[in-house]
Amino acid sequence: MVSAINNGGGFYRTEVYVHEAKMASAKIHNPCVNLSEFQTTVYGTDVYLGFIYS
């Protein structure tokens, strides 16, 4: 899911992939100064949205 989010969405919009990641029991976090990077990153089951979305 994260690769599709970083790609700007695939066939569907980015919001759909974020929703699917939530449904797959991943915790979605807003951009965080300490843990986020420019693109969306994964740490275990935590998904940190990138600064590109802030």
Summary of the structure (lengths in Angstrom):
residues: 54
radius of gyration: 10.1
end to end distance: 18.9
largest distance: 31.3
contacts: 132
relative contact order: 0.23
helix: 33%
strand: 17%
